[in-house]
């Protein structure tokens, strides 16, 4: 008697990927459509996985190029454009040939996928570092210099000294480490992509905390960026201590008294 399709499905579910070819051979002569569909399903999964691994291999081009360096560190930032909140930089050193499937530019990923990858990066990375520059600091020295400052802090917080930095598009001043600026680096380097996810998730989590303190501004939704909702709230309630005065001056008078962080 033929095996039930439900039993064959269970065999595939419990099998390891390297066991699939033997299972394909075993069941390829089964005439039932359900079995043929099951085999096609797992073959497509294998194809997608191979495509993803090929994509990741392309994203290791710079890591392979500088493989002679023991510690290769990716650097990226999140939050240069918002009207409120800090700019956050991430620094990540991954093990050689570290595989983190679906690693990509944080902007190309859903919030859920970023959170999942954040945990995997933290688990697999050799070292990670986060740096921040506050809204007040951004106003004081401008966003570019504040971004550099956050990046230097992130490098310092790694706890180990990288031999080379792969940066997303910038060269960081006052850093005595070799640097490679890469245009759109968060889509071209696994190290930079990992750093972009750490920076983005860290900043988003912080903005969610601010939303709990000041819910009327909608920080949980727009994360401080200049959405219509945010600008309308800014005009209605005035600026908060986390708003960047140099960024909001085109929308409201920055002399207006800021809202207390305590919501008073």
Secondary structure as GFF3:
##gff-version 3
##sequence-region A 1 264
A	DSSP	alpha_helix	5	14	.	.	.	ID=ss1
A	DSSP	three_ten_helix	17	19	.	.	.	ID=ss2
A	DSSP	alpha_helix	20	27	.	.	.	ID=ss3
A	DSSP	alpha_helix	33	58	.	.	.	ID=ss4
A	DSSP	alpha_helix	61	65	.	.	.	ID=ss5
A	DSSP	beta_strand	72	78	.	.	.	ID=ss6
A	DSSP	beta_strand	87	93	.	.	.	ID=ss7
A	DSSP	three_ten_helix	106	108	.	.	.	ID=ss8
A	DSSP	alpha_helix	111	124	.	.	.	ID=ss9
A	DSSP	beta_strand	127	133	.	.	.	ID=ss10
A	DSSP	alpha_helix	135	141	.	.	.	ID=ss11
A	DSSP	alpha_helix	143	156	.	.	.	ID=ss12
A	DSSP	beta_strand	164	168	.	.	.	ID=ss13
A	DSSP	beta_strand	178	182	.	.	.	ID=ss14
A	DSSP	three_ten_helix	185	187	.	.	.	ID=ss15
A	DSSP	alpha_helix	190	213	.	.	.	ID=ss16
A	DSSP	three_ten_helix	215	217	.	.	.	ID=ss17
A	DSSP	alpha_helix	219	222	.	.	.	ID=ss18
A	DSSP	alpha_helix	228	237	.	.	.	ID=ss19
A	DSSP	alpha_helix	245	248	.	.	.	ID=ss20
###
